[in-house]
Amino acid sequence: MSGTESTPVDVMPDDSTAERSPVESVRQLSDGAPLRMTVPAIDLRIFDALSTPVRLWNSPVFHGLDNIPETGPVMLVGNHTLLGGVDAPLLVHEIYHRTGRVVRGLAENVLMRVPPVRELVHRIGSVRGSRDNCRTLLDNGEAVIVFPGGGREAMRRKGEKYHLKWEGRTGFARMAIEAGAPILPTAMIGADDVFDVVFDGDHPVMSPLRWTVEALGIRGNLTPPLMRGIGPTVVPRPERFYYSIGTPIETTPWQDATDLDAAAAELQQVVHKALEEEITALLAERDRDRGRTLWGRVRGAVGL
């Protein structure tokens, strides 16, 4: 693991502009996001401040960050949890502090429709989730994190905790093969434990919300569930978050394949199996961890 700070890369000066965005680049992606970026000190302080309550409440544990290469293209492939907008940024934040690498996320298109949200997404390093953007980032040596299950995996139904819902999606594998980028199976658990699903998006009670979602041009299966946390409230339970980045899966064995679609499907299965194994290992760690809950952590701190 490296504790070095990142340095600005490819920042092009422009004397004709009195004030520039703190995130700059030589070229931009299709949604206006920078191809290469640096995190300004002020943004880092803001991210540190925003992540502190989550760290105190959920006491995250990280494994395998030393599997991330210092340079070159790499694709982290993870499972999408119910709180993907919380636990995934926490991982990206930790990776930056430990290694100095900015991991670029691929955001849902619905998030990019609102300019203020799009600006925020760009500031944390994420871009519109498209194959062209992902391919461009990898071709330029960036680290990218993808969630093949997408929004459907995040908007889980009852009984779907930590279930991968990839539905045969192989695009990520194809892009990794084409870019020659290793894949890191990236497991995240804990976020699906802080809330219980009272009614999922398919329940008749949720029909009005589902109709609203569809009226906004969003797929009905992305209807968020009704959840509860501590007791009947929406306060999240202080369950620990666990992360594990597995051994790199090199994509070179598939690069000379004559049938790229078949190669991508085969690699997808390899990654799927590796990620499930990482998730299973973390679930076992969670189950034997006395510090899983806030009360357990307090007892451990006072020696009980």
Number of C-alpha atoms within 10 A of each C-alpha: 13 14 11 12 12 14 12 14 12 14 14 10 11 9 8 7 7 6 8 11 7 14 19 21 20 13 14 13 17 14 14 13 23 21 21 23 24 23 20 13 10 10 15 15 12 10 15 16 11 12 17 13 11 17 16 12 16 23 19 20 12 14 14 14 19 15 14 23 15 14 10 15 20 26 28 23 23 25 27 30 30 26 16 20 12 13 24 20 18 21 22 19 20 18 21 20 18 16 19 19 24 22 21 25 24 20 22 15 14 13 15 19 11 10 10 11 13 21 16 13 19 22 20 22 25 23 28 25 18 15 14 12 19 26 18 17 22 22 17 13 15 24 23 23 23 20 23 24 19 22 21 21 24 26 22 26 20 14 8 13 17 24 16 22 19 16 8 11 15 19 15 21 29 24 20 26 24 19 23 20 26 22 26 25 27 28 27 26 26 26 25 21 20 21 23 19 20 12 17 19 22 17 13 10 12 16 14 10 15 23 15 13 17 15 11 11 10 15 14 19 18 19 23 23 23 16 17 18 16 13 11 9 11 14 13 18 21 23 23 25 26 24 22 24 22 23 17 19 17 16 20 15 12 21 17 11 13 9 10 16 14 14 20 25 16 15 24 21 14 14 20 18 13 20 24 19 15 20 24 15 13 20 17 10 13 19 10 9 13 14 18 21 18 18 13 13 17 12 13 12 10 7 7 8
